[in-house]
């Protein structure tokens, strides 16, 4: 019976909610310093501060929703410059609309006077700068996460090359050395690894990902179903149309030979018989 590998998920997700729950009130304090010539006194100060902070949360939440949607519909990798411009424009327009409309509504309910002209000639530009700064935080967090993931992948690949392939057997983690790995193959919906002791383990990675992590000098991707170790292959025969018929050692459960396509044949011949 195959034993299942359960690999802990790696996550470097940007925890923006706790950050901005604290940051928005701090931004609001700085806004008071930058925008008010006379800070309200008495009971009006905490009430005004609370209302402004709620407005800030609403604007930030809309900004956050737009960025998350763009992450799915128009990721940075598609077009870096266009994505940043699109993000900054949309988030700025929507966030400023949220702030302006909510300010007008609150002012209409609380007083019979129009919103001071200074709000649109001065305050709104300060809010715009903060919106760009928040966009910068999200953009920086995205690329920091990409750096962390790339760094983790690099270290994981190095560890795999040094230690072998890690699987779990029950509550234990088992290192399967490369020289003991006959190969990896697809069995239905599962990816399997077979050892020279005829032990089979289910692994939680696709052959595509394994192909990137395994040392190329020892393993070769023959087709969509098999990645085999060099020691399991004995010879190959040339077929018509440039294909190859690769012969295997006698391995229980494996075919006697596997065909390699014409497109993979040159790479296989160079790998199998290096000069």
Steps between C-alpha positions, in 0.01 A plus 500: 500500500634841403583743776392857459736796529355804670723797435440811709386795292732798485328837527642848485163672459502871577298552820362838403190515722680523839745748347239740367274470803786674681633708212174674399456678837867603489449642150193681632707664776753617242218631282373709790844650535525570127146614423354670809595858583286474816448151643146456642484513877281335763266218401526587130861377477440129582177495296666659198803274534277191518303602191816577303655169604191308386520684167865399476413135564227512233734651242776253584260204482392603150865543401579156638207339315614654170859377548385148586280492191785624280727232649267240347404678178817693413804373695826696509675234293278570198612861456677658795476869399143480374386316811648761735353789300161332483506421871600852605241668277205280595576491872557876511176585322287257701658581837474877448137458395430305819661773710335788311149352490508392864628847599219666308240267656626550856525874451143510361366311804702688762489858372320724256825639363680369187822308526784753533668579170836416659395134504511484120793735447732370770380205708414278204859515372634386836259205489621426145862485621401258777318281247815483287704416812262215588525372143877506544468285813294241312733500201805466725332219697424313178859504383633421846274194501629401157856536629419286806343230285791498257745481790305215658487313169874546458577365848248219461657395170846506661374294794339249265820467301702442815268277701278327248124511468304540824177303551299420808416157630233534764634754751858462381683690229714279278782612273516292185855543362523552128711190450219298660230661284420301190272771375176691517185418308132585474250243622148627440466824697814442707871562450706211635865441584644149484816406693749224427348315798174487305334742740249740351399835645246754388650846466308826494672657200434469130760365259534852359611635837718198572674546167608848609625385842675172420868501396500481121824303489325205669138516386331546164137569410428234237139598441194628683489193722859420598809666649764229542846474654794441270579168672163353397567538127707249303493612136290660231401416143432745221151485352348658193416871499787573739341334802691284750411179678670510842559161662469460878633255752260238629290709740175355640206710389701688236492434124796339326548811288369854465482707187652848489354751256691651208518838674655352816726253319802732443503612865468141619789374284723780624400427861532120470838503326675826591823571317 
